Each structure stands twice: as C-alpha cells, then as structure tokens.
Amino acid sequence: MSATAGGQRITTGRLQALKGERPVVGLTAYTTPIARLLDPHVDFLLVGDSLGMVLYGMDSTLGVTLEMMIAHGRAVMRGAAQACVIVDMPFGSYEESPARAFANAARLMAETGCSGVKLEGGAEMAETVRFLVSRGIPVMGHIGLTPQAVNTLGGYRARGRSEAEAQKIAADAAAIAGAGACALVIEGTMEPLAREISGALPVPTIGIGASPACDGQILVSDDMLGLFGDFRPRFVKRYARLDEAVSEAAASYAAEVRARTFPGPEHVFTAPARRDTGSGA
C-alpha cells in the first residue's frame, strides 16, 4: 500500500502528525534503484551515514564526508516520489557551531532537494537544532546509541542500563524535542526507557533497537534484506536472504559462461539473411 493517497510527497509536518495516528515506517536508502523499490511502502527514507559501512566497507561512520552524503542524497531523491527523504549530517559537519551546522545543512538541502537533515546528540546539540529549525531546516534528532560517538561511548552497547545513563538519555530526548526537532530516532536503548520517552514526547520517536512502543521503526535496508551479513545486531529481523540469492545467481552465471552456454543465440545480434537478387542464367 502506498505511503500517500494522492502521490504527494510526505512532509516532515505530516511525519509529526502521524504520532498517535499510526506507526511511522522508515528504511535507509543509498541508491536510486533501491529508493524506487522502497518508496511506495514507507513514510520516510533515511540516507544514513551507515552507507560508509554498508557500501564502502568502512569500520565505522566516521569517515563519511559531506560530499558522499550529497551524492547519495541526490541518488535517493531521483528514486523517491512519495517518501519524505531525510539525509544524515556526517561526523564533523555540525558539531563545531550552529553557524557551521547551518552552512552544511543548507548545502545538503539545496544540493539534494531533501526534506530535512538528521543529526546525532543530546542536550549539547539542542542549541544547534533550534538554530537550524528557526532558519527553515527541519531536523530529525538521534539519541541513545549514537554511532558517530562510538569512540567516547565505549562501543556499540545498548544504552540506558544505569539510572544515571537513563536519566541523561531522557533529558537528551526532552531537550532535542523541545528545540524543535520534527522526530527523534532512539537507537540501541533499553526497552522500558525507550517506551517511557515515547510516551512523554510530543514528537514521533523512531525506534531501532529500542521499543515496539516507539511511534515508528527504522532498519538499515541492507540488513532487513539480508544483503549485509558480516554483522547482524540483535534488533535486526531479516525479511529476505538476498545475499544467498545474489551468490547463487553469480554462481549460475559463472558456470554458464565457462560452459559456453551463455550467451545463447537469443542474447546476440545477427544480421538478417541476405536474399539472392541475381537474375539467373
């Protein structure tokens, strides 16, 4: 079923209005063909900096550049007709100052045509979120396990286990929502805490490894499709095993090429038979 009734693109305002109406559906996308396939089924597509690991084989998201996000944001916009497209701001592009964040976010939106940006961080980023929103840039927040801060967090472990950590995450959520964020991703956070935050905030919460009580859910599409098999977090459900399908298809192709059964007569171009126009004896 289509995400919209009339084929119009979902706005960040519409995403906000979905809180309490129905769950919000999100997936990541990095390319035009995948965006085109996912677009009819989701409310928003996130061009995540996870592309550094999924597409480029990086160990973390820290090596992703603004130029990479712009290139993939453009690609996704070419394939998405209905879904709200949000593009991640990469590490180092927004932390220095609100003014620096605005310059880079404005460039992202102008050069991709996306509907908004996502940035990581809690109360320390509230001023930046407020600065961007007041200047016309919709912002999706991201709290809990924030991959760009993996080195200071001490790894990819679930957050909110201690009372002090839980209180900080709850305060971060309230600060980012209060600064004007249109929605808030809660990643890798203890379920009761994510449930409590979702019930307390006026904006939609988007869970990934959080709680079924969140106002929506998002997964990395390659994880969901079974294409990225090197590591599978606990919170990922594979709805397909395309890694096996791709491997089997490649094996079949290689076998046919080696056996000279591909290409067959139907796969090559041949000139039509020439008719004899001679007059005879």
N, C-alpha and C positions, 0 to 999 in steps of 0.2 A: 504494500500500500504506500502511496506517495506521502511524503512528509507534509506536503501542502495540497490544498484543494484546487487552487487555481493556477498552479505552476509558478507562482511568485516566490522569490527568494525569501526565506525566513530571515528576519532581522534579529538583532540582539534584544530588541524590545520584546519581540514575540517569544524568544527563549525565556526571558524573565517572566512573562505572563503564563508560561506553562507550569510554573510552580503551583502545586495544588490541583492542577487540571489533569495532567497525565505525565508519566515518566518521559524525560528527555533522552533521546538516543544520539550517541556520538561515536564516531570512529576516527582514527587517523587516516590521512591520505597524503601521498607524496608525489603522485604522478597523475597525468590526465586520464589514462585508461581506467585506473582504479577509482579515481574520483567519479568518473562517469558511471561505473558499476554500482558504487555505494550510494550515490546521490539520491535516488528515489526512495531510499529506505531509512534515511537518518534525518535528524533535525539539524545537526551541525557536523562539519568535517574539521578536524584539527590538523593543520600542517605542523606536526610536532617536531621539536628538535631531536626526538628519538630517531629521526632519519639518519643522524650521524652513526648510530649503531646498526640500524636496520638496513640501510642502503650502502653505507660507506665503510662498514666494518670497524668503526671506532670502538674503543673500550668504554667510553662514556660520551655524554652530550657536550662536553666542554670544548671540543674542537670545532663545533659547528659555527659558521660565520653568518653574518647578516646577509651577505650575497647569496649564500646557499639557501637561506630561508626565502629570500625574494624569488630566486629561480624556481623553487618548488612551489611557492605560493602561487606564482603565475600559472604553473602547470595545472595545479588543482583547480584554480578558477576557470581554466579552459574546459574542464570536465564537469564542473558542478553548476547546475542550473537552478536548483531549489534550495539546497542546504546552505545554512549560514556557515561561512568559511572564516575560521579563526587561525591566525598564524602566530606561532611561538616567537617570542623575542629571545635570541640566543644569549648565552652567558657573556657578560661584559658589555652588552649593548644598552643596558638601562640602569645598572647599579650605581654608577658614578654620581649622577644628579638627575633631578626631574627634567631639567632642560635637555640634557643629553638623551634621556629616555624619550622625550617628545620628538627630538630631531630624528631619531632612529625609527620610532613608531610611525611618525608621519611618512617617512620614506617607505616603510613597509606597506602601509596602506595605499599610498599614492602609486607605487610601482606594481602592486599586485591586484588592487581592487578588492581586497578582502574586507570583511565586515568588522573586524576587531582584532586585537592582539591579546596574547596571554603572557603573563609574566609570573615568576615564582617569588615567594617570600611572604612574610607575615607583617607584623606591625611596623617593622622597619621600612617597608615599602608602601605604607599607606599614603604618605605624602606624595609619592610618585604617582600612585594610582589616581589620587584626587587631582593632581596636576594634569594628567592625561585626559581624564574624563571631562574636566572643566573646559578643555580645549578641543572637544569633539572626537576623542578617540575612545571607543568602547574597550573596556579591559575585562578579561576573564582572569581571575586570580588562581593561585595554585599553592596549597598549603599541605602540611603533613610531611610525607617523604618528598622532598624536592630534589630531583636528580642533579641539578646544577650545583647543589650544595653538598654533594655526596662526600666530598673530602672532609668537610667540617662536621658532618653528621656522623661520620664513622662507618659508612657503608649503607647498603640497601636493606636495612632492617625496618620492621614496622615501627611506627612512631606512636607515642602516647601511652607507653607502658607504665611509666611512673606518674604519680599525681602531679608533680611539678611540670613534667613534659606535657601532660594532658591539659593542664591549665594554660600553658603557653600557646598550645595549638588552638584552643578555644578562643583565647584572646586574639590570636592572629586572624582567625576567621572573622570575628566581630569587627576588627579594625579594617580589614580589606573590604568587607561588605559595606561598612559604614563610610568608606572612602568613595563608594560609588561603583564598585565592580558589578558587572551585569550577571555574573555567575562565578562559582568557585569550585575548582577541582580539588577534591580531597583524595590524596593518594597514600597508599600504604599506611593506613591509620587504624588503630584498634576499633573494632566494630561498634561497641557501645558509645565511644566518643564521637565517631562519625555520625551515628544516629542522633545523638544529643545536639550536635552542631546543626544538623539538617533541620531539626525541629525548631531551632532557635533563630535561624537566619531568615531574613525576608527575601533573599535571592536564592535561585536554584543552586543546589550542590550537585556536583557531578562526581560520582564515585569511581575509583579504580583501586581495587583492593581496599575498600572502605566498608560500606554497608548497603544492604538492599533497601534501606530506608532513605538513602540519598534520593534527591529529586530526579536523578538521571544517572546513566552509566556511560563510560567510555572504555574502549580497549584499543591497543595497537592493532591495526587491521592485519598485519602480517602474523601476529601471534594468534589472533582469532581464526585466521585462515589456515594455520598450520604451515606457514612458509618460513618462519623464523624459529628453527628448532634447537638452536645452540643452548638456549636457556629458557625455561618456562616458569615464570613466577606462580606462586600458589593461586593467585586470583585470576589466572587466565583459563578460560574454557575454549578449547579448540572445536570450532563448529565445522571444520573441514580438515583434511590432511593433504593439502595441495603439494607439500614437499614430496610425498610419495608419488603423486600423480605426475609432477614435473620430472622426477627421476625416471619413472617408468617410460614416459614419453621420449625423453632423451635417449634412453637405452634402446628403445624400439627404432628410433631414427638412426642411431649409430649402426645398429645391426643391419638395417636395410641398405644403408649407404655402402657398408663393407661387402654386402652380398650382391651389390649392384641391382637390387630390386627397386630402389628409389634413386633417381626419378624414373617413373614409368612413362609409357607413351602418352598418357593423359596429362603429364606435367611438363611437356616440352612443346616447342613451337615448330611446326613443319610447314613447308610451302605446299600449296595445293599442286596436285599432279598436273603437269603441262599437257595440254591437248595437242595432238598432231594436226597441224593445219596444212600439211602438204597436199598437192593435187593428185598424187599418184602417177602411174606410168601413162 
